[in-house]
Amino acid sequence: MKNITYKEIAKYLSKSEGTIKQWKINHPVLLEFAKLGAFCKKNDLDIEKIKKLVEMKELFKKVGE
């Protein structure tokens, strides 16, 4: 999976990279949500794919017990 950069988040949200970096100080929760959303978009993850990944994680967890 590909990581996300501030520059990419800014592009997705039509904001400047400086604005996104400033969120780290002024709006850390908003930045975290933006990172998650941008990461999913960049890696072509929609809600259904995320649900399947979580289900797989739980299945592997149970198998390992």
PDBQT receptor file of N, H, CA, C and O in Angstrom, charges set to zero:
ATOM      1  N   MET A   1       0.840  -1.173   0.000  1.00  0.00    +0.000 N 
ATOM      2  CA  MET A   1       0.000   0.000   0.000  1.00  0.00    +0.000 C 
ATOM      3  C   MET A   1       0.886   1.237   0.000  1.00  0.00    +0.000 C 
ATOM      4  O   MET A   1       1.976   1.252   0.572  1.00  0.00    +0.000 OA
ATOM      5  N   LYS A   2       0.394   2.246  -0.643  1.00  0.00    +0.000 N 
ATOM      6  H   LYS A   2      -0.491   2.233  -1.108  1.00  0.00    +0.000 HD
ATOM      7  CA  LYS A   2       1.160   3.474  -0.786  1.00  0.00    +0.000 C 
ATOM      8  C   LYS A   2       0.823   4.453   0.343  1.00  0.00    +0.000 C 
ATOM      9  O   LYS A   2      -0.343   4.634   0.694  1.00  0.00    +0.000 OA
ATOM     10  N   ASN A   3       1.859   5.081   0.906  1.00  0.00    +0.000 N 
ATOM     11  H   ASN A   3       2.806   4.934   0.621  1.00  0.00    +0.000 HD
ATOM     12  CA  ASN A   3       1.651   6.105   1.928  1.00  0.00    +0.000 C 
ATOM     13  C   ASN A   3       1.146   7.389   1.280  1.00  0.00    +0.000 C 
ATOM     14  O   ASN A   3       1.208   7.547   0.061  1.00  0.00    +0.000 OA
ATOM     15  N   ILE A   4       0.651   8.293   2.099  1.00  0.00    +0.000 N 
ATOM     16  H   ILE A   4       0.600   8.165   3.090  1.00  0.00    +0.000 HD
ATOM     17  CA  ILE A   4       0.091   9.565   1.619  1.00  0.00    +0.000 C 
ATOM     18  C   ILE A   4       0.959  10.718   2.126  1.00  0.00    +0.000 C 
ATOM     19  O   ILE A   4       1.498  10.651   3.231  1.00  0.00    +0.000 OA
ATOM     20  N   THR A   5       1.092  11.754   1.335  1.00  0.00    +0.000 N 
ATOM     21  H   THR A   5       0.654  11.808   0.438  1.00  0.00    +0.000 HD
ATOM     22  CA  THR A   5       1.883  12.925   1.717  1.00  0.00    +0.000 C 
ATOM     23  C   THR A   5       0.958  14.121   1.963  1.00  0.00    +0.000 C 
ATOM     24  O   THR A   5      -0.195  14.135   1.533  1.00  0.00    +0.000 OA
ATOM     25  N   TYR A   6       1.490  15.113   2.660  1.00  0.00    +0.000 N 
ATOM     26  H   TYR A   6       2.427  15.101   3.010  1.00  0.00    +0.000 HD
ATOM     27  CA  TYR A   6       0.728  16.348   2.864  1.00  0.00    +0.000 C 
ATOM     28  C   TYR A   6       0.366  16.980   1.519  1.00  0.00    +0.000 C 
ATOM     29  O   TYR A   6      -0.726  17.522   1.346  1.00  0.00    +0.000 OA
ATOM     30  N   LYS A   7       1.287  16.900   0.587  1.00  0.00    +0.000 N 
ATOM     31  H   LYS A   7       2.173  16.460   0.727  1.00  0.00    +0.000 HD
ATOM     32  CA  LYS A   7       1.054  17.476  -0.741  1.00  0.00    +0.000 C 
ATOM     33  C   LYS A   7      -0.147  16.811  -1.416  1.00  0.00    +0.000 C 
ATOM     34  O   LYS A   7      -0.965  17.488  -2.040  1.00  0.00    +0.000 OA
ATOM     35  N   GLU A   8      -0.253  15.485  -1.290  1.00  0.00    +0.000 N 
ATOM     36  H   GLU A   8       0.411  14.935  -0.783  1.00  0.00    +0.000 HD
ATOM     37  CA  GLU A   8      -1.373  14.772  -1.895  1.00  0.00    +0.000 C 
ATOM     38  C   GLU A   8      -2.696  15.104  -1.192  1.00  0.00    +0.000 C 
ATOM     39  O   GLU A   8      -3.725  15.283  -1.843  1.00  0.00    +0.000 OA
ATOM     40  N   ILE A   9      -2.653  15.183   0.134  1.00  0.00    +0.000 N 
ATOM     41  H   ILE A   9      -1.816  15.038   0.662  1.00  0.00    +0.000 HD
ATOM     42  CA  ILE A   9      -3.861  15.561   0.873  1.00  0.00    +0.000 C 
ATOM     43  C   ILE A   9      -4.326  16.934   0.413  1.00  0.00    +0.000 C 
ATOM     44  O   ILE A   9      -5.512  17.145   0.161  1.00  0.00    +0.000 OA
ATOM     45  N   ALA A  10      -3.388  17.865   0.304  1.00  0.00    +0.000 N 
ATOM     46  H   ALA A  10      -2.424  17.694   0.508  1.00  0.00    +0.000 HD
ATOM     47  CA  ALA A  10      -3.722  19.219  -0.134  1.00  0.00    +0.000 C 
ATOM     48  C   ALA A  10      -4.362  19.201  -1.520  1.00  0.00    +0.000 C 
ATOM     49  O   ALA A  10      -5.336  19.913  -1.764  1.00  0.00    +0.000 OA
ATOM     50  N   LYS A  11      -3.827  18.405  -2.409  1.00  0.00    +0.000 N 
ATOM     51  H   LYS A  11      -3.036  17.827  -2.211  1.00  0.00    +0.000 HD
ATOM     52  CA  LYS A  11      -4.367  18.316  -3.764  1.00  0.00    +0.000 C 
ATOM     53  C   LYS A  11      -5.794  17.775  -3.742  1.00  0.00    +0.000 C 
ATOM     54  O   LYS A  11      -6.680  18.326  -4.395  1.00  0.00    +0.000 OA
ATOM     55  N   TYR A  12      -6.016  16.695  -2.991  1.00  0.00    +0.000 N 
ATOM     56  H   TYR A  12      -5.296  16.247  -2.461  1.00  0.00    +0.000 HD
ATOM     57  CA  TYR A  12      -7.356  16.107  -2.909  1.00  0.00    +0.000 C 
ATOM     58  C   TYR A  12      -8.384  17.100  -2.352  1.00  0.00    +0.000 C 
ATOM     59  O   TYR A  12      -9.545  17.098  -2.762  1.00  0.00    +0.000 OA
ATOM     60  N   LEU A  13      -7.944  17.945  -1.418  1.00  0.00    +0.000 N 
ATOM     61  H   LEU A  13      -7.001  17.947  -1.085  1.00  0.00    +0.000 HD
ATOM     62  CA  LEU A  13      -8.863  18.868  -0.748  1.00  0.00    +0.000 C 
ATOM     63  C   LEU A  13      -8.836  20.286  -1.314  1.00  0.00    +0.000 C 
ATOM     64  O   LEU A  13      -9.514  21.173  -0.797  1.00  0.00    +0.000 OA
ATOM     65  N   SER A  14      -8.062  20.499  -2.365  1.00  0.00    +0.000 N 
ATOM     66  H   SER A  14      -7.511  19.778  -2.785  1.00  0.00    +0.000 HD
ATOM     67  CA  SER A  14      -7.913  21.831  -2.975  1.00  0.00    +0.000 C 
ATOM     68  C   SER A  14      -7.465  22.872  -1.948  1.00  0.00    +0.000 C 
ATOM     69  O   SER A  14      -7.997  23.980  -1.884  1.00  0.00    +0.000 OA
ATOM     70  N   LYS A  15      -6.482  22.483  -1.157  1.00  0.00    +0.000 N 
ATOM     71  H   LYS A  15      -6.051  21.583  -1.209  1.00  0.00    +0.000 HD
ATOM     72  CA  LYS A  15      -5.890  23.368  -0.151  1.00  0.00    +0.000 C 
ATOM     73  C   LYS A  15      -4.400  23.453  -0.418  1.00  0.00    +0.000 C 
ATOM     74  O   LYS A  15      -3.860  22.677  -1.206  1.00  0.00    +0.000 OA
ATOM     75  N   SER A  16      -3.732  24.398   0.238  1.00  0.00    +0.000 N 
ATOM     76  H   SER A  16      -4.170  25.029   0.878  1.00  0.00    +0.000 HD
ATOM     77  CA  SER A  16      -2.274  24.473   0.102  1.00  0.00    +0.000 C 
ATOM     78  C   SER A  16      -1.633  23.457   1.045  1.00  0.00    +0.000 C 
ATOM     79  O   SER A  16      -2.223  23.066   2.053  1.00  0.00    +0.000 OA
ATOM     80  N   GLU A  17      -0.441  23.047   0.706  1.00  0.00    +0.000 N 
ATOM     81  H   GLU A  17       0.037  23.365  -0.112  1.00  0.00    +0.000 HD
ATOM     82  CA  GLU A  17       0.288  22.113   1.563  1.00  0.00    +0.000 C 
ATOM     83  C   GLU A  17       0.531  22.736   2.938  1.00  0.00    +0.000 C 
ATOM     84  O   GLU A  17       0.497  22.044   3.956  1.00  0.00    +0.000 OA
ATOM     85  N   GLY A  18       0.776  24.041   2.958  1.00  0.00    +0.000 N 
ATOM     86  H   GLY A  18       0.803  24.603   2.131  1.00  0.00    +0.000 HD
ATOM     87  CA  GLY A  18       0.979  24.750   4.220  1.00  0.00    +0.000 C 
ATOM     88  C   GLY A  18      -0.246  24.691   5.121  1.00  0.00    +0.000 C 
ATOM     89  O   GLY A  18      -0.124  24.545   6.337  1.00  0.00    +0.000 OA
ATOM     90  N   THR A  19      -1.420  24.803   4.523  1.00  0.00    +0.000 N 
ATOM     91  H   THR A  19      -1.519  24.922   3.535  1.00  0.00    +0.000 HD
ATOM     92  CA  THR A  19      -2.667  24.709   5.285  1.00  0.00    +0.000 C 
ATOM     93  C   THR A  19      -2.781  23.340   5.939  1.00  0.00    +0.000 C 
ATOM     94  O   THR A  19      -3.131  23.233   7.114  1.00  0.00    +0.000 OA
ATOM     95  N   ILE A  20      -2.487  22.301   5.177  1.00  0.00    +0.000 N 
ATOM     96  H   ILE A  20      -2.203  22.388   4.222  1.00  0.00    +0.000 HD
ATOM     97  CA  ILE A  20      -2.583  20.943   5.704  1.00  0.00    +0.000 C 
ATOM     98  C   ILE A  20      -1.579  20.751   6.833  1.00  0.00    +0.000 C 
ATOM     99  O   ILE A  20      -1.916  20.154   7.856  1.00  0.00    +0.000 OA
ATOM    100  N   LYS A  21      -0.361  21.240   6.671  1.00  0.00    +0.000 N 
ATOM    101  H   LYS A  21      -0.088  21.725   5.840  1.00  0.00    +0.000 HD
ATOM    102  CA  LYS A  21       0.646  21.124   7.722  1.00  0.00    +0.000 C 
ATOM    103  C   LYS A  21       0.229  21.876   8.979  1.00  0.00    +0.000 C 
ATOM    104  O   LYS A  21       0.516  21.435  10.092  1.00  0.00    +0.000 OA
ATOM    105  N   GLN A  22      -0.443  23.005   8.808  1.00  0.00    +0.000 N 
ATOM    106  H   GLN A  22      -0.676  23.364   7.904  1.00  0.00    +0.000 HD
ATOM    107  CA  GLN A  22      -0.896  23.800   9.953  1.00  0.00    +0.000 C 
ATOM    108  C   GLN A  22      -1.974  23.057  10.746  1.00  0.00    +0.000 C 
ATOM    109  O   GLN A  22      -2.120  23.266  11.950  1.00  0.00    +0.000 OA
ATOM    110  N   TRP A  23      -2.725  22.190  10.065  1.00  0.00    +0.000 N 
ATOM    111  H   TRP A  23      -2.607  22.020   9.087  1.00  0.00    +0.000 HD
ATOM    112  CA  TRP A  23      -3.758  21.401  10.747  1.00  0.00    +0.000 C 
ATOM    113  C   TRP A  23      -3.152  20.535  11.849  1.00  0.00    +0.000 C 
ATOM    114  O   TRP A  23      -3.821  20.216  12.833  1.00  0.00    +0.000 OA
ATOM    115  N   LYS A  24      -1.882  20.154  11.682  1.00  0.00    +0.000 N 
ATOM    116  H   LYS A  24      -1.339  20.413  10.883  1.00  0.00    +0.000 HD
ATOM    117  CA  LYS A  24      -1.222  19.329  12.695  1.00  0.00    +0.000 C 
ATOM    118  C   LYS A  24      -1.233  20.040  14.045  1.00  0.00    +0.000 C 
ATOM    119  O   LYS A  24      -1.335  19.396  15.089  1.00  0.00    +0.000 OA
ATOM    120  N   ILE A  25      -1.129  21.341  14.024  1.00  0.00    +0.000 N 
ATOM    121  H   ILE A  25      -1.046  21.864  13.176  1.00  0.00    +0.000 HD
ATOM    122  CA  ILE A  25      -1.114  22.144  15.248  1.00  0.00    +0.000 C 
ATOM    123  C   ILE A  25      -2.537  22.535  15.664  1.00  0.00    +0.000 C 
ATOM    124  O   ILE A  25      -2.936  22.340  16.812  1.00  0.00    +0.000 OA
ATOM    125  N   ASN A  26      -3.290  23.088  14.713  1.00  0.00    +0.000 N 
ATOM    126  H   ASN A  26      -2.966  23.246  13.780  1.00  0.00    +0.000 HD
ATOM    127  CA  ASN A  26      -4.599  23.663  15.031  1.00  0.00    +0.000 C 
ATOM    128  C   ASN A  26      -5.771  22.684  14.991  1.00  0.00    +0.000 C 
ATOM    129  O   ASN A  26      -6.755  22.858  15.711  1.00  0.00    +0.000 OA
ATOM    130  N   HIS A  27      -5.664  21.659  14.150  1.00  0.00    +0.000 N 
ATOM    131  H   HIS A  27      -4.866  21.518  13.565  1.00  0.00    +0.000 HD
ATOM    132  CA  HIS A  27      -6.786  20.723  13.958  1.00  0.00    +0.000 C 
ATOM    133  C   HIS A  27      -6.268  19.292  13.785  1.00  0.00    +0.000 C 
ATOM    134  O   HIS A  27      -6.450  18.697  12.723  1.00  0.00    +0.000 OA
ATOM    135  N   PRO A  28      -5.623  18.733  14.820  1.00  0.00    +0.000 N 
ATOM    136  CA  PRO A  28      -5.014  17.410  14.653  1.00  0.00    +0.000 C 
ATOM    137  C   PRO A  28      -6.017  16.301  14.323  1.00  0.00    +0.000 C 
ATOM    138  O   PRO A  28      -5.686  15.378  13.579  1.00  0.00    +0.000 OA
ATOM    139  N   VAL A  29      -7.222  16.375  14.858  1.00  0.00    +0.000 N 
ATOM    140  H   VAL A  29      -7.491  17.125  15.463  1.00  0.00    +0.000 HD
ATOM    141  CA  VAL A  29      -8.228  15.348  14.566  1.00  0.00    +0.000 C 
ATOM    142  C   VAL A  29      -8.662  15.450  13.103  1.00  0.00    +0.000 C 
ATOM    143  O   VAL A  29      -8.808  14.434  12.424  1.00  0.00    +0.000 OA
ATOM    144  N   LEU A  30      -8.863  16.658  12.628  1.00  0.00    +0.000 N 
ATOM    145  H   LEU A  30      -8.744  17.484  13.180  1.00  0.00    +0.000 HD
ATOM    146  CA  LEU A  30      -9.226  16.866  11.222  1.00  0.00    +0.000 C 
ATOM    147  C   LEU A  30      -8.125  16.334  10.306  1.00  0.00    +0.000 C 
ATOM    148  O   LEU A  30      -8.414  15.708   9.286  1.00  0.00    +0.000 OA
ATOM    149  N   LEU A  31      -6.867  16.580  10.668  1.00  0.00    +0.000 N 
ATOM    150  H   LEU A  31      -6.632  17.089  11.496  1.00  0.00    +0.000 HD
ATOM    151  CA  LEU A  31      -5.747  16.082   9.869  1.00  0.00    +0.000 C 
ATOM    152  C   LEU A  31      -5.761  14.556   9.839  1.00  0.00    +0.000 C 
ATOM    153  O   LEU A  31      -5.530  13.957   8.789  1.00  0.00    +0.000 OA
ATOM    154  N   GLU A  32      -6.027  13.927  10.974  1.00  0.00    +0.000 N 
ATOM    155  H   GLU A  32      -6.214  14.414  11.827  1.00  0.00    +0.000 HD
ATOM    156  CA  GLU A  32      -6.053  12.465  11.022  1.00  0.00    +0.000 C 
ATOM    157  C   GLU A  32      -7.139  11.913  10.096  1.00  0.00    +0.000 C 
ATOM    158  O   GLU A  32      -6.901  10.946   9.373  1.00  0.00    +0.000 OA
ATOM    159  N   PHE A  33      -8.318  12.518  10.113  1.00  0.00    +0.000 N 
ATOM    160  H   PHE A  33      -8.510  13.304  10.701  1.00  0.00    +0.000 HD
ATOM    161  CA  PHE A  33      -9.388  12.083   9.206  1.00  0.00    +0.000 C 
ATOM    162  C   PHE A  33      -9.003  12.325   7.743  1.00  0.00    +0.000 C 
ATOM    163  O   PHE A  33      -9.273  11.489   6.881  1.00  0.00    +0.000 OA
ATOM    164  N   ALA A  34      -8.381  13.453   7.473  1.00  0.00    +0.000 N 
ATOM    165  H   ALA A  34      -8.161  14.132   8.174  1.00  0.00    +0.000 HD
ATOM    166  CA  ALA A  34      -7.957  13.746   6.100  1.00  0.00    +0.000 C 
ATOM    167  C   ALA A  34      -6.914  12.735   5.628  1.00  0.00    +0.000 C 
ATOM    168  O   ALA A  34      -6.951  12.291   4.481  1.00  0.00    +0.000 OA
ATOM    169  N   LYS A  35      -5.986  12.373   6.512  1.00  0.00    +0.000 N 
ATOM    170  H   LYS A  35      -5.956  12.734   7.444  1.00  0.00    +0.000 HD
ATOM    171  CA  LYS A  35      -4.972  11.369   6.165  1.00  0.00    +0.000 C 
ATOM    172  C   LYS A  35      -5.622  10.028   5.843  1.00  0.00    +0.000 C 
ATOM    173  O   LYS A  35      -5.279   9.381   4.854  1.00  0.00    +0.000 OA
ATOM    174  N   LEU A  36      -6.558   9.623   6.686  1.00  0.00    +0.000 N 
ATOM    175  H   LEU A  36      -6.836  10.149   7.490  1.00  0.00    +0.000 HD
ATOM    176  CA  LEU A  36      -7.240   8.344   6.464  1.00  0.00    +0.000 C 
ATOM    177  C   LEU A  36      -7.995   8.339   5.140  1.00  0.00    +0.000 C 
ATOM    178  O   LEU A  36      -7.895   7.389   4.364  1.00  0.00    +0.000 OA
ATOM    179  N   GLY A  37      -8.741   9.393   4.891  1.00  0.00    +0.000 N 
ATOM    180  H   GLY A  37      -8.822  10.165   5.522  1.00  0.00    +0.000 HD
ATOM    181  CA  GLY A  37      -9.503   9.479   3.650  1.00  0.00    +0.000 C 
ATOM    182  C   GLY A  37      -8.612   9.514   2.422  1.00  0.00    +0.000 C 
ATOM    183  O   GLY A  37      -8.885   8.835   1.432  1.00  0.00    +0.000 OA
ATOM    184  N   ALA A  38      -7.558  10.297   2.484  1.00  0.00    +0.000 N 
ATOM    185  H   ALA A  38      -7.337  10.848   3.288  1.00  0.00    +0.000 HD
ATOM    186  CA  ALA A  38      -6.641  10.403   1.343  1.00  0.00    +0.000 C 
ATOM    187  C   ALA A  38      -5.903   9.089   1.116  1.00  0.00    +0.000 C 
ATOM    188  O   ALA A  38      -5.675   8.692  -0.027  1.00  0.00    +0.000 OA
ATOM    189  N   PHE A  39      -5.529   8.413   2.201  1.00  0.00    +0.000 N 
ATOM    190  H   PHE A  39      -5.714   8.735   3.130  1.00  0.00    +0.000 HD
ATOM    191  CA  PHE A  39      -4.864   7.113   2.079  1.00  0.00    +0.000 C 
ATOM    192  C   PHE A  39      -5.792   6.119   1.383  1.00  0.00    +0.000 C 
ATOM    193  O   PHE A  39      -5.368   5.390   0.486  1.00  0.00    +0.000 OA
ATOM    194  N   CYS A  40      -7.049   6.094   1.798  1.00  0.00    +0.000 N 
ATOM    195  H   CYS A  40      -7.393   6.686   2.526  1.00  0.00    +0.000 HD
ATOM    196  CA  CYS A  40      -8.018   5.181   1.181  1.00  0.00    +0.000 C 
ATOM    197  C   CYS A  40      -8.217   5.516  -0.294  1.00  0.00    +0.000 C 
ATOM    198  O   CYS A  40      -8.254   4.622  -1.139  1.00  0.00    +0.000 OA
ATOM    199  N   LYS A  41      -8.342   6.798  -0.599  1.00  0.00    +0.000 N 
ATOM    200  H   LYS A  41      -8.312   7.524   0.088  1.00  0.00    +0.000 HD
ATOM    201  CA  LYS A  41      -8.533   7.202  -1.994  1.00  0.00    +0.000 C 
ATOM    202  C   LYS A  41      -7.329   6.798  -2.838  1.00  0.00    +0.000 C 
ATOM    203  O   LYS A  41      -7.488   6.245  -3.926  1.00  0.00    +0.000 OA
ATOM    204  N   LYS A  42      -6.142   7.070  -2.345  1.00  0.00    +0.000 N 
ATOM    205  H   LYS A  42      -6.012   7.519  -1.461  1.00  0.00    +0.000 HD
ATOM    206  CA  LYS A  42      -4.923   6.751  -3.096  1.00  0.00    +0.000 C 
ATOM    207  C   LYS A  42      -4.779   5.251  -3.333  1.00  0.00    +0.000 C 
ATOM    208  O   LYS A  42      -4.266   4.830  -4.370  1.00  0.00    +0.000 OA
ATOM    209  N   ASN A  43      -5.228   4.451  -2.379  1.00  0.00    +0.000 N 
ATOM    210  H   ASN A  43      -5.644   4.793  -1.537  1.00  0.00    +0.000 HD
ATOM    211  CA  ASN A  43      -5.096   3.000  -2.467  1.00  0.00    +0.000 C 
ATOM    212  C   ASN A  43      -6.375   2.312  -2.937  1.00  0.00    +0.000 C 
ATOM    213  O   ASN A  43      -6.511   1.094  -2.824  1.00  0.00    +0.000 OA
ATOM    214  N   ASP A  44      -7.306   3.095  -3.462  1.00  0.00    +0.000 N 
ATOM    215  H   ASP A  44      -7.196   4.084  -3.554  1.00  0.00    +0.000 HD
ATOM    216  CA  ASP A  44      -8.550   2.572  -4.021  1.00  0.00    +0.000 C 
ATOM    217  C   ASP A  44      -9.302   1.689  -3.021  1.00  0.00    +0.000 C 
ATOM    218  O   ASP A  44      -9.759   0.598  -3.361  1.00  0.00    +0.000 OA
ATOM    219  N   LEU A  45      -9.420   2.179  -1.782  1.00  0.00    +0.000 N 
ATOM    220  H   LEU A  45      -9.048   3.065  -1.506  1.00  0.00    +0.000 HD
ATOM    221  CA  LEU A  45     -10.144   1.463  -0.737  1.00  0.00    +0.000 C 
ATOM    222  C   LEU A  45     -11.477   2.155  -0.485  1.00  0.00    +0.000 C 
ATOM    223  O   LEU A  45     -11.517   3.311  -0.062  1.00  0.00    +0.000 OA
ATOM    224  N   ASP A  46     -12.565   1.438  -0.748  1.00  0.00    +0.000 N 
ATOM    225  H   ASP A  46     -12.532   0.500  -1.092  1.00  0.00    +0.000 HD
ATOM    226  CA  ASP A  46     -13.879   1.976  -0.403  1.00  0.00    +0.000 C 
ATOM    227  C   ASP A  46     -14.358   1.277   0.869  1.00  0.00    +0.000 C 
ATOM    228  O   ASP A  46     -13.661   0.414   1.401  1.00  0.00    +0.000 OA
ATOM    229  N   ILE A  47     -15.524   1.640   1.350  1.00  0.00    +0.000 N 
ATOM    230  H   ILE A  47     -16.091   2.341   0.917  1.00  0.00    +0.000 HD
ATOM    231  CA  ILE A  47     -16.048   1.100   2.599  1.00  0.00    +0.000 C 
ATOM    232  C   ILE A  47     -16.121  -0.430   2.557  1.00  0.00    +0.000 C 
ATOM    233  O   ILE A  47     -15.741  -1.091   3.524  1.00  0.00    +0.000 OA
ATOM    234  N   GLU A  48     -16.598  -0.988   1.466  1.00  0.00    +0.000 N 
ATOM    235  H   GLU A  48     -16.907  -0.451   0.681  1.00  0.00    +0.000 HD
ATOM    236  CA  GLU A  48     -16.739  -2.441   1.367  1.00  0.00    +0.000 C 
ATOM    237  C   GLU A  48     -15.383  -3.146   1.451  1.00  0.00    +0.000 C 
ATOM    238  O   GLU A  48     -15.263  -4.186   2.098  1.00  0.00    +0.000 OA
ATOM    239  N   LYS A  49     -14.377  -2.587   0.807  1.00  0.00    +0.000 N 
ATOM    240  H   LYS A  49     -14.475  -1.742   0.282  1.00  0.00    +0.000 HD
ATOM    241  CA  LYS A  49     -13.037  -3.187   0.865  1.00  0.00    +0.000 C 
ATOM    242  C   LYS A  49     -12.477  -3.106   2.288  1.00  0.00    +0.000 C 
ATOM    243  O   LYS A  49     -11.835  -4.042   2.763  1.00  0.00    +0.000 OA
ATOM    244  N   ILE A  50     -12.721  -1.995   2.953  1.00  0.00    +0.000 N 
ATOM    245  H   ILE A  50     -13.243  -1.234   2.567  1.00  0.00    +0.000 HD
ATOM    246  CA  ILE A  50     -12.246  -1.833   4.326  1.00  0.00    +0.000 C 
ATOM    247  C   ILE A  50     -12.941  -2.841   5.240  1.00  0.00    +0.000 C 
ATOM    248  O   ILE A  50     -12.293  -3.447   6.093  1.00  0.00    +0.000 OA
ATOM    249  N   LYS A  51     -14.246  -3.025   5.073  1.00  0.00    +0.000 N 
ATOM    250  H   LYS A  51     -14.772  -2.532   4.380  1.00  0.00    +0.000 HD
ATOM    251  CA  LYS A  51     -14.983  -4.003   5.878  1.00  0.00    +0.000 C 
ATOM    252  C   LYS A  51     -14.403  -5.401   5.683  1.00  0.00    +0.000 C 
ATOM    253  O   LYS A  51     -14.228  -6.145   6.649  1.00  0.00    +0.000 OA
ATOM    254  N   LYS A  52     -14.106  -5.754   4.442  1.00  0.00    +0.000 N 
ATOM    255  H   LYS A  52     -14.248  -5.150   3.658  1.00  0.00    +0.000 HD
ATOM    256  CA  LYS A  52     -13.532  -7.071   4.157  1.00  0.00    +0.000 C 
ATOM    257  C   LYS A  52     -12.158  -7.231   4.809  1.00  0.00    +0.000 C 
ATOM    258  O   LYS A  52     -11.835  -8.302   5.323  1.00  0.00    +0.000 OA
ATOM    259  N   LEU A  53     -11.355  -6.178   4.787  1.00  0.00    +0.000 N 
ATOM    260  H   LEU A  53     -11.617  -5.308   4.369  1.00  0.00    +0.000 HD
ATOM    261  CA  LEU A  53     -10.044  -6.235   5.430  1.00  0.00    +0.000 C 
ATOM    262  C   LEU A  53     -10.172  -6.439   6.940  1.00  0.00    +0.000 C 
ATOM    263  O   LEU A  53      -9.410  -7.198   7.537  1.00  0.00    +0.000 OA
ATOM    264  N   VAL A  54     -11.138  -5.758   7.549  1.00  0.00    +0.000 N 
ATOM    265  H   VAL A  54     -11.757  -5.141   7.064  1.00  0.00    +0.000 HD
ATOM    266  CA  VAL A  54     -11.365  -5.908   8.986  1.00  0.00    +0.000 C 
ATOM    267  C   VAL A  54     -11.834  -7.329   9.290  1.00  0.00    +0.000 C 
ATOM    268  O   VAL A  54     -11.381  -7.941  10.258  1.00  0.00    +0.000 OA
ATOM    269  N   GLU A  55     -12.738  -7.851   8.465  1.00  0.00    +0.000 N 
ATOM    270  H   GLU A  55     -13.106  -7.353   7.680  1.00  0.00    +0.000 HD
ATOM    271  CA  GLU A  55     -13.213  -9.226   8.649  1.00  0.00    +0.000 C 
ATOM    272  C   GLU A  55     -12.053 -10.218   8.535  1.00  0.00    +0.000 C 
ATOM    273  O   GLU A  55     -11.955 -11.156   9.327  1.00  0.00    +0.000 OA
ATOM    274  N   MET A  56     -11.189 -10.013   7.563  1.00  0.00    +0.000 N 
ATOM    275  H   MET A  56     -11.268  -9.251   6.920  1.00  0.00    +0.000 HD
ATOM    276  CA  MET A  56     -10.036 -10.896   7.392  1.00  0.00    +0.000 C 
ATOM    277  C   MET A  56      -9.110 -10.822   8.603  1.00  0.00    +0.000 C 
ATOM    278  O   MET A  56      -8.595 -11.842   9.060  1.00  0.00    +0.000 OA
ATOM    279  N   LYS A  57      -8.906  -9.635   9.110  1.00  0.00    +0.000 N 
ATOM    280  H   LYS A  57      -9.324  -8.806   8.739  1.00  0.00    +0.000 HD
ATOM    281  CA  LYS A  57      -8.052  -9.450  10.278  1.00  0.00    +0.000 C 
ATOM    282  C   LYS A  57      -8.620 -10.228  11.465  1.00  0.00    +0.000 C 
ATOM    283  O   LYS A  57      -7.883 -10.909  12.179  1.00  0.00    +0.000 OA
ATOM    284  N   GLU A  58      -9.931 -10.124  11.668  1.00  0.00    +0.000 N 
ATOM    285  H   GLU A  58     -10.530  -9.571  11.088  1.00  0.00    +0.000 HD
ATOM    286  CA  GLU A  58     -10.573 -10.841  12.771  1.00  0.00    +0.000 C 
ATOM    287  C   GLU A  58     -10.470 -12.351  12.579  1.00  0.00    +0.000 C 
ATOM    288  O   GLU A  58     -10.250 -13.083  13.544  1.00  0.00    +0.000 OA
ATOM    289  N   LEU A  59     -10.626 -12.822  11.346  1.00  0.00    +0.000 N 
ATOM    290  H   LEU A  59     -10.804 -12.227  10.562  1.00  0.00    +0.000 HD
ATOM    291  CA  LEU A  59     -10.519 -14.242  11.053  1.00  0.00    +0.000 C 
ATOM    292  C   LEU A  59      -9.113 -14.754  11.360  1.00  0.00    +0.000 C 
ATOM    293  O   LEU A  59      -8.961 -15.801  11.988  1.00  0.00    +0.000 OA
ATOM    294  N   PHE A  60      -8.088 -14.027  10.923  1.00  0.00    +0.000 N 
ATOM    295  H   PHE A  60      -8.212 -13.177  10.413  1.00  0.00    +0.000 HD
ATOM    296  CA  PHE A  60      -6.704 -14.425  11.206  1.00  0.00    +0.000 C 
ATOM    297  C   PHE A  60      -6.417 -14.412  12.701  1.00  0.00    +0.000 C 
ATOM    298  O   PHE A  60      -5.674 -15.249  13.214  1.00  0.00    +0.000 OA
ATOM    299  N   LYS A  61      -7.014 -13.457  13.384  1.00  0.00    +0.000 N 
ATOM    300  H   LYS A  61      -7.618 -12.778  12.968  1.00  0.00    +0.000 HD
ATOM    301  CA  LYS A  61      -6.832 -13.354  14.831  1.00  0.00    +0.000 C 
ATOM    302  C   LYS A  61      -7.394 -14.609  15.511  1.00  0.00    +0.000 C 
ATOM    303  O   LYS A  61      -6.761 -15.168  16.407  1.00  0.00    +0.000 OA
ATOM    304  N   LYS A  62      -8.574 -15.045  15.085  1.00  0.00    +0.000 N 
ATOM    305  H   LYS A  62      -9.087 -14.591  14.357  1.00  0.00    +0.000 HD
ATOM    306  CA  LYS A  62      -9.209 -16.235  15.661  1.00  0.00    +0.000 C 
ATOM    307  C   LYS A  62      -8.422 -17.499  15.315  1.00  0.00    +0.000 C 
ATOM    308  O   LYS A  62      -8.283 -18.385  16.158  1.00  0.00    +0.000 OA
ATOM    309  N   VAL A  63      -7.912 -17.592  14.104  1.00  0.00    +0.000 N 
ATOM    310  H   VAL A  63      -8.025 -16.872  13.419  1.00  0.00    +0.000 HD
ATOM    311  CA  VAL A  63      -7.127 -18.748  13.685  1.00  0.00    +0.000 C 
ATOM    312  C   VAL A  63      -5.856 -18.858  14.520  1.00  0.00    +0.000 C 
ATOM    313  O   VAL A  63      -5.417 -19.962  14.844  1.00  0.00    +0.000 OA
ATOM    314  N   GLY A  64      -5.272 -17.729  14.865  1.00  0.00    +0.000 N 
ATOM    315  H   GLY A  64      -5.629 -16.832  14.602  1.00  0.00    +0.000 HD
ATOM    316  CA  GLY A  64      -4.028 -17.710  15.632  1.00  0.00    +0.000 C 
ATOM    317  C   GLY A  64      -4.201 -18.042  17.103  1.00  0.00    +0.000 C 
ATOM    318  O   GLY A  64      -3.215 -18.248  17.810  1.00  0.00    +0.000 OA
ATOM    319  N   GLU A  65      -5.425 -18.097  17.569  1.00  0.00    +0.000 N 
ATOM    320  H   GLU A  65      -6.226 -17.930  16.995  1.00  0.00    +0.000 HD
ATOM    321  CA  GLU A  65      -5.659 -18.359  19.013  1.00  0.00    +0.000 C 
ATOM    322  C   GLU A  65      -5.499 -19.813  19.341  1.00  0.00    +0.000 C 
ATOM    323  O   GLU A  65      -5.658 -20.207  20.497  1.00  0.00    +0.000 OA
TER     324      GLU A  65
